Amino acid sequence: MKTQQKWFVMMTAALTLVLAACGQSSAKTSSSASKQQVWHRMESDVLQTLDPSKASEGVSGQAIIDTMNGLYKYEGHDLQPAMATKIVKPTNNGLTYTFKLRNAKWSDGSPVTAQDFVFAWQRTVNPATKSSQANMYSGIQNADDIRAGKKPASTLGVKALNDKTLEVTLEHPIPYFNSLLNNVAFFPQPAKQVQKWGEKYGTKSAYTLSNGAFKSKDWSGTGDKWVEVKNNQYWNKKNVHLTQIDVQVVKDSNTALDLYHTGKLDDATLTGQLAAQQKGKTGYVANKRARTYFLELNENKVPAFKNTKIRQAISMAINRDSFVKNVLADGSIVARGITPADLSQLPNSSTDFATAVAKGTKTVTSYDKKKAQTLWEQGLKETGLKSVSVELLGDDVDAVKATQEYLQGTLQENLPGLKISIASVPAKNRQQRASDRNFDMVLSTWGADYPDPNTYLDLFTSTNEYNHGQWQNSDYDKLMTKANTTDANDPAARFKDMTQAEQLLVNQAGAIPLYQLVAARMVNPKMHDLKTSPGNSFNFVYAYLK
């Protein structure tokens, strides 16, 4: 979710949708909403929460986007007003945003107010909530001090001037602030109900309210299936044509394809050779996503990983071109940096940011067995080690397990003395272990929260909670601080800072980029006007079946 529309190329998430029963619609009109249009779609893992303060992964994020609205909402690559009546331009030299709210309701009929935003934002940034998204508030007045426990949450730079006017004060200009507000961490929350429910909020359908296109139904907080039904209190309900979305967890590509062919899924995500086999068939689509996969090496748990040469050796021992072609085989592309291609361009230029970064990182991200072995031997000598034994952690889904197996084989073959075992666990477990720093090596992934490199690069600053490998570099921190503060209003200087920062990160192998995801899918052609956001999430408003 970050600026500007011209920087962003629409990317489609690897989710799935399906027609279970249903009325045909010849046009995208409000009459289609009166007919039953039910979609069945798949997710790769279970739904963890419907609490916007606590959502930290894509499955929960999509469910919350389906059922709630923030100030803005992406329609494809266009940022549009949602709870706000218009896209706001800041005043006070970029430090003050004043939002007028539309007359909208929660699904119980009560009004959505500015106080609901104030409550939600204060709750998210409050350390007691333990929100993994609180770091996104950095730059809002007092947010960092609140997160550090130095000031109370009530001092956050957000206030309700009245029921329908919200004012936000920043400590310094944030160029992408409007786009940032599309993230679920900035969604409103029904203050009275959340206070009533307490820790139960967002744990099942009964403890949620919706102000979005759909509302959650019959989700018990567990299980591999959940349902979303049209919210008749939604302010834009006339443009919601789907009456129900049924979701089920499918982790295996063969199972997904079987469900697609038998009409039980309308959109099946494919990986590996199965994706390659379906290429060219009716319904096959492959869409580049704003999501990269990379290795993080836990420097505080594995002393060898503090050595730059050892990290660089691991990066250079990976043949990314062969890997994406022969192992993933789904159209995914080699990543020369952490920021994906087609996310943003350099100011006043047609040059893609990822392309600019790659010009300075190709050596470390290119396969060179001889150089890798030389660096490896030098690193072992410098650390006084003869061998390194580690565990590679990843999710228990097909593409990730295939990646783990490839890395295990190629790294052990190319780097004598390196022994790798594999741990494949549910995404929730992998996320928790990464958060707890309870891993040696982890296959991490990040999808764009907004179309700006900052959404990736801030992750690797020294104090960021998502810096799981705990790589630290003072020059990197200084560059990112400049990009976020001193140079915030100077696009050319800001992008120069970020380009240098990412090249430093990759060349030091602080994180080791592997690939950018291309989602290979089989999609029922009856689907129309289904758009995606910079965060790879679906926008089901306007989508219809024909």
N, C-alpha and C positions, 0 to 999 in steps of 0.2 A: 503494500500500500504506500508508495511514496510517489512524488511528482513524476514527470509531467506526461501528459498523455502521449505526446509525440515520441517520447523515449521508449514507450512500452509496446511490444508486439504481443498480441493476444496469445496466451498459452492455455492449453487445456489440461486439466487435472485428470489423473488416472482414476476416475471414479466411474460408477456405472448406474445406468438408469433403465427402467423397463416399463413397458406397458403391460399391465395385468388385465385390465378390463377396459373396455372403453370407447367411448364416443369418438367419432371422427370429427375433426374440425377443419373446415375449408379455409378459414381465415383466423387471424389472431384477433378475435373480437371478444367482447365480454360475454357473449352468448356461449362461448366454448366453456366458460367456467361453470356453467350450470350443468354440464354433462360430466359423467364420471371419467376422469382421466387419471389413471393410477400408474405410477412409474415404480419399477423395482430396480434398485441400483445396488452395487456392491461396494464394500469397503474392505481394505486389507487387514483391518484390526477392529477391536471392539470400541464402542463408545465409552469414554472414560468419565466425562462430566458435561453438564450443561451450564456450569457456572462460568461466566466470562472472565472472572478474576483468576480462575484456576486452570483454564484450558491452555494446554501447552503443545498440542499436536494436531495434525490435520483433520483427523476424524471428528474430534470434538469441535474444532474450528468450523468445519463445514456444517455440522448440526446446529451450531449457534448462529451462523450466518443465515441458515434456512429459517430459523425461528425468531431472529431478532434483527433490529436495525440500529445502527449508530447514527451519528450526525450525517455521514455520507455513505454512499454505496456505489461500488463499481458496476457499470453496465458494460461488459467487455473491458476495453481499455479507457473508457470515459468515466471520470469521477462525477457523480451526480448527487444532488441533495437527497437526503432520506429524512431523518428527523429534523434537520435544518431546512429552512425554506430556500436557501440559496448557498452557493459556494462563496465563502467569506474571504475578503482581502484584509490582511492585518493592518492595524494602525499603530501609532506610537513606535515608529521605526521597526516594525515587524514583531513587536513584543505583545500586542494585545489583539485578541480575536473575540468578537462579539457575535454570538449566534442567536438568531430568532428561530424558535421552534414551531413546527406546524402543529395543528390540532390532531394529535394522534392518541390512540388508546392502547392499553394493555389488553390482553385477551380476556380479562375479567370485566372489561368495560371501564376501568378507572383510567384517568388521563396520564399520559407520559409528560412529566414535568422537568424543568431545569434542575429541580432538587434531586430527581432520580439520577441525573448525570453527576451532580456533586457527590452524592452518596456513593455511587459506583466507583468514581475515580479515587475518592479518599479511601475507600475500602481496598481497592486494588493496590495502591501504593503503600498502604499500612503494612509494616513488617509482620504484624500478627496474622495477616491473611495468608502469608507465605506464597504470594503470587509469583510464578516464574516469569510473568510478563511485566513486572513492576519496573524493570530497567528501561522499558520503552517510554516511561514518563520523564526520564532524564532531560533536563532543559526547561521543563515546566517549573515555575517558581517554587522553590523549597523542596522539590521532589527528592533530590539526592540526600538532603539533610534528613528528610522523613524516613527514607529507606535505611539510612545509617543510624536511626534512632535518636537523632539530635533534636528533632522538632516533632510535634504532634501532627497527625494526618490532617487535622482541621486547618493547618496553615498552607496547604497546597494551593497553588495559584488558580483556583477555579471557584466561581461563586454564581449563585442564582440571583440575578438582579430582580427577577420576578418569576412567576410560574413558567413563562415562555421566553425568557431571555437568559442566556448563559454567557458568562465572560471568563476567558482564560488568559492568564498572564504568564509570559515566558521570561526566563532569565537571559536568554539570548535568542536571536532569530534562528528558526529551524526551517530551512528551505522547503522541506517535504512535509511540513506539519499537517496540512489539509489531507494529504494522502494517508498519513499515519493514522488518522482518525477512523479509517475504515477497518482497522484491526479490532478484533472482538474485545481486546483489553480496554477499549474506550467506549464500549457500549453502555447504555444506561441499565440500571437494575431497579426493580420495584422496591423502593426503600422499606415500606411498611411490611411487605411480605417477607423480604429477606431477613429483616430483624425478627419477625415471627418464627420463621423456619430455622434460623441459625445455621448450624453446620449441615443441616439437611438440604439447604438450598442447592439446586442443580444436581442432586444425586439420583433423582427419578422424575418422571413426568409430573407427578402430583406436587412436586416442590419447585415448579417453574411457572413463569408467566411469559407470554410472548408479545412482542410488539412488531413482529415480522410477518412474512408472507404465510408461514405455517406455524403450527404449534405441535409440541411433542405429545404423543399419545401412547399410553400403555408401556412406556419404558420403565422397567423395574430397577434399573441401575446395573443390571447384569445381563448376560445373554448375547447371542450372536445375531439378533434381529431387533429392529425398532421401527417405529412408524411416525410419520409426520403428516398432519392433515391441514387443509386450508384453514387459515385464520380469518374468520369473517369480520373481525374487528380491525383488520389491517387497513391502513389509510389508503393503500393502493390496490385494494382487493380486486378491482375491476380488471386489472392486468395480470392477475394470477389465474392461469387456466388449468393447471394441474390441481386435482382435488385431493390427491394423496401421494406420498412418496414412501415406499417400503424399502427398507435397507437391510441387507444381510452381509455377514462377514464371509468372504471367500479368499483364502490364502493361496490356493493352488490354481495355476493357470489352466491346467487340463480340466479341472472341475468347472472353472469359470466358462470355458469354451463350450463344454457340454451343456451347461445351464443356458447359455446363449442359443445354442442350436435347438434346444427343446422349448424355447420360448419363455423360459423362467427368468432370464436376464435380458435386458435390452442393450446392455453396454458391458462388454467383458474385457477386462484388462489382461493383456498377454505379455509374457516374457520369454526370453531365450529363443530357442529354435522354433518353438510353437508360434511365436510372433513372426519369425521369418517365413514360416510355411503358409501363413495366412495372408501375407503381403500380396496385394493385387486383387484379392477376392472382394466381392460386393460387401460393403459394410466396414471394410478395413480402413482405419485412419491412424496416422502417427503424428502426434503433436509435440513440438518442443515445449518443455515446461521450464519455468523459472525455479528449478531445483537442482542443486548439485550434491554429489556424494563425495566425501573426503575422509581420509584417515586422520584421527587424532591420537597422538602418542602421549601417554601419561608420564610426564617428566618427573613428577614427584614420587611416583610409585616404582618406576623403572629407571634407575640411575643412568643407564646407557643412553636413554633418550634425551638426556640433557646435552649430549654431544651433538653438535650441529652436523658433523660429517656422517655420523650414523644415521641421522634423520634424512640427510640428503641422499645417502646410499640407498635407503629404502625407496625413496621417490624415484631414483634413476634406475632401479632394478625392476620397475614395472613397465611392461610393454602395453601401454594404454591403447594403442591402435589395434593390436591383435585382440586385446581383451574386449573392447566394445564391439568389434566385428564378429568374433568367433564365440564369445561367451555370452554377452548380453544379447547380441543379435536382434535387437528390437529397434535399431535406429538411433540409440543414444549416442552422444558425441563425446569425444575426448575433451576434458577440461584442463586448461593450462593455468587456471586460477580458480578461486572460490566463487567469485561473482559469475553468474551464468551469462551466456551470450544473449543478445537481444533484450536486455533489461533496460539499459540506458545508453545514451550517446554522450560523447564529449560535447561541451557547450559550443554552439555555433559550428558544428562539425557533423559529418555523416559517419565519423569513426565510432564504432561500437566500443564501449568502455572495456569489455572483456578482450577485444582485439588489441587495444592499446596496452593492457596489462601483459598479454601473452608475448608481446615483443621483447619483454625483459625477463621472461620466466621459462622460455622454451628449453633452455639447457637442463634445468633441474627437473622438468616434467617430460623429458624425452628419454627413451630407453637407451641406456648405454651400459651394458653389462660390465665391460672392462673398467670404466670409470667408477661404477658403483662398487665393484669389488675393491678397488684401490682405496676409495673413501672408507669403506667398511673396515678394511684392515687397519687403516690409519686411526679410525675411531676406536676400534678395540684396543689398539696399543695405547692410545691416549687415556683410556679409561681403565686400563690394566685388566681387561676381560679377555677370555678366550672364546666365550660363547654367550648367547643371550636366549633365554627361554621365556616366551610370553604367550598370553592368550589373546585371541582376536574375537572381540565381542560384536554381535550384530543381531538384527531382527530375524525371526523365524519365518521369513517369506522367501519365495523362490529366487528372486533376483539377488537378494542380499546373501542368501546361502551360497549361490553360485559364485558371487564375488568373493566371499570368504574362502571358498575352496580354491579359487584361482590364485588369490593372494598367498594362501598357505603354500601352494605348490611352487609358484614362481619365485617367491622370496626365499624359501628354503633352498631351492636349487641354485639361485644366483648369489646368495650371501652365506657362505660356509660358516657354520657355527650358530646360525639362527634357527631356533626351533619354535614352531607356532602350533598351538592347539586352538580349536574352534569352540565357541560357545554361541549357540543360536537360541534366542529367547524371545518371548513376546515383546512388542515395541514398548509397552508400558514398563517392563522390567529393564529393558536396555536403557530407556530414558532415566529411570531411577538410578541405575548403577552408574551411568555417566554423570548424573547430577551429584552423586555421592563420591565421585572420583574412584569408584570401585571397579577399575578395569586396567588392563595393560595397554591394549590397542583397541580402538572402537571405530567401527564403520558408521560415521555420522552423516546426517543429511540436513539440509536447510532449504526451505522454500521461501521465496520473497514475501515479506510482509508489505512491501511497497516498492515501486520501481525506482530504486536508488541504491547504489553500491553500499551505502551506509548500513543497510539492513543485514549485510553479510560481514562487513569489515569491523563493525563495533563488537562483534562476537569475540574477537581475539585480542581486545585490549586487556591489560593485566588484571583488572578488577571485575571484568564481566563474568557473571555466573555461568554463562554458556561456554566459557573458555575451558572446556573440560580437560584438555591436555595440559593446561597451566603453563603454556609457552608464554614467556614474558620478554618484551623488548622495549626499552625506554624510547628509542627512536620511533618505533611504531606508535607508541602511545602519544608522543608529541605530534606526529603527523595527523593522527585522528582527532586529537584535541583541537588542532588548528582548523581542520576541516569542519568541525562541529561548532566552533566558536569564532575565532578571529577571522577566518575566511568564509564564514557562513553566507555572507551576502555578496561574495565574489565567486561566481560559478567557475571561472577559469582556474583561479587559485585553488578552490576547493577540490576540483577534480584532479588537479595536479597532485595535491596532497594525498588523495585517495589512491591514485595510480601508484605513486611511490610506496605508499603503505602496503598495498597488496603485493607488489613485486618483492618487497622486503619479507613479508610473511611467507610467500611461496618459495623464494630463494633460500630462506633459512629453514624451510620445511617445518615451520611452526604448525602448519596443517598441510596435509598432502592431498591435493585435488586429484580426483579420479575421473569422474564423468558427469556430464549434464544429462538429465533424464529426458528421453523422448518416450512419451506414453503411446504404446501400440495397443489399439483397441478394436474390437468388433462392435459396431454401433448400428442399432436399428434405424433405417433411414426415415422412419416416421417421425423422428425427433426433429424439431425445428426451433430456431431462435434460442437455443441454450448457449449462454455466454459464460465466459470465465473471467476472473479477476487477476491482477498481478500476483496475488497470493495463491494462484492455481485453484481457487474455489469456484464452484458453480454458482451462478445466479439463476434461480429457477423462475423468477418473475419474468413474464413474457413467453416462457417456454411453452410449447404446445405440441400436440400429436395430430398428425394429418395422414 
